[in-house]
Amino acid sequence: MARIVLYSQEQAHRTSHADGVFFQCDRCRLIKPVHTKLTTGYGYPAGSDKMHCYACCGQTDKLRLQEQGKGILYLTGDARQGWTLVNWPGTLTIKPSCVRRMHHPFAHQAWIAYFRMGGANWSAKNIGDSQIAHCRRLKGS
């Protein structure tokens, strides 16, 4: 069987993910096998069709947060096990210094987490029945 290497989102949509299919990460330039169960092994940075391996997704997500001062992560865990903010593939993990319940007029469950990244203070708000946490750099940081 011939080895197939994918380079873009368009190619990935036209190709079945099976053994012998690989992709080249546009960031680290490594050629890696496409995952065939549950996940793909790659993602796309916002506004791009170039593939990034999960490790590079974590680096790209962190850079985007720092450059734009805002972004989306996921608040996982609980008070007993400990809280963590992660990106979708789980390759960027941040331990918040504080997580507390906050009041929200339309949701019975709302959390705010505080953390430091890149020498700045950040907050992450999770509202409702999802893990989505809207992050933003705090003023004065």
C-alpha positions in Angstrom: 0.0 0.0 0.0 1.3 3.4 -0.9 2.0 6.0 1.8 -0.3 9.0 1.5 0.8 12.3 3.1 -1.9 15.0 3.7 -0.9 18.7 3.8 -4.3 20.6 3.9 -7.8 20.4 5.2 -9.1 20.0 1.6 -6.9 16.9 1.1 -8.0 15.5 4.5 -11.7 15.8 3.5 -11.1 13.9 0.3 -9.1 11.1 1.9 -10.3 8.2 4.2 -8.3 8.1 7.4 -6.8 4.6 7.4 -3.5 2.9 8.0 -0.9 4.2 5.7 -2.3 7.8 5.7 0.0 10.5 7.3 -0.1 14.2 7.6 2.6 16.9 7.8 2.4 19.4 10.6 2.7 22.8 9.1 4.3 24.1 12.3 7.0 21.5 13.3 7.1 20.0 9.8 7.1 16.4 11.1 5.2 13.8 9.2 2.9 11.8 11.6 0.4 9.1 11.1 -3.3 10.0 11.0 -5.2 8.6 14.0 -7.9 6.1 12.8 -10.0 5.8 16.0 -11.9 8.6 17.8 -9.6 11.5 16.8 -7.5 12.5 13.9 -4.2 13.5 15.5 -4.3 17.0 13.9 -6.2 20.2 14.1 -6.4 23.5 12.2 -5.4 26.9 13.6 -8.3 29.4 13.4 -8.6 30.8 9.9 -6.2 28.3 8.3 -6.5 25.1 6.4 -3.0 24.0 7.4 -2.7 20.9 9.7 -1.0 21.1 13.1 -0.2 18.1 15.2 -1.8 18.1 18.7 1.5 19.2 20.4 1.7 22.2 18.0 -2.0 23.0 18.6 -1.1 23.6 22.3 1.7 25.9 21.4 -0.4 27.8 18.8 -3.3 28.1 21.2 -1.1 29.6 23.9 0.5 32.1 21.4 -2.9 33.1 20.1 -4.2 33.7 23.7 -1.2 35.9 24.5 -1.3 37.8 21.2 -5.1 38.5 21.2 -5.6 38.7 25.0 -8.6 36.4 24.8 -9.6 32.9 23.6 -11.5 29.8 24.5 -10.3 26.9 26.6 -12.2 24.2 28.6 -12.6 24.1 32.4 -12.4 20.5 33.5 -12.3 18.8 36.9 -13.9 19.8 40.2 -13.1 21.2 43.6 -12.2 17.7 45.0 -9.9 16.6 42.1 -8.6 20.0 41.2 -9.4 22.2 38.2 -7.6 22.5 34.9 -8.0 24.7 31.9 -7.2 22.8 28.6 -7.4 23.3 24.9 -9.4 20.8 22.8 -6.8 18.1 22.3 -5.5 18.6 25.9 -2.0 19.6 24.9 -2.2 23.0 26.6 -3.0 22.6 30.3 -3.1 25.4 32.8 -3.7 25.0 36.6 -5.8 27.9 37.8 -4.8 29.5 41.1 -8.4 30.0 42.1 -11.8 28.8 40.9 -15.0 29.9 42.4 -18.7 29.8 41.7 -20.1 33.1 40.4 -23.7 34.4 40.1 -25.2 34.5 36.6 -28.9 35.5 36.1 -29.7 32.9 33.4 -27.6 29.9 34.5 -27.8 27.7 37.6 -24.1 26.9 37.2 -21.3 29.5 36.5 -17.6 29.4 37.4 -14.8 31.9 37.2 -11.2 30.8 37.2 -8.1 32.9 37.6 -4.6 32.0 36.4 -1.3 33.5 35.3 0.3 33.1 31.9 3.0 35.0 30.2 3.5 37.3 33.2 -0.1 38.5 33.1 -3.3 37.7 35.1 -6.1 36.1 33.3 -9.7 35.1 34.0 -11.8 32.3 32.5 -15.6 32.2 32.7 -17.6 29.0 32.4 -21.4 29.5 32.3 -24.0 26.8 31.9 -23.8 23.1 31.2 -20.6 23.0 29.2 -16.9 23.1 29.8 -16.3 26.1 27.5 -14.3 28.8 29.3 -14.0 32.2 27.8 -10.6 33.5 28.8 -9.3 37.1 28.8 -6.2 38.9 30.0 -7.1 41.2 32.9 -6.5 44.9 32.6 -3.4 46.2 34.2 -1.5 42.9 33.6 
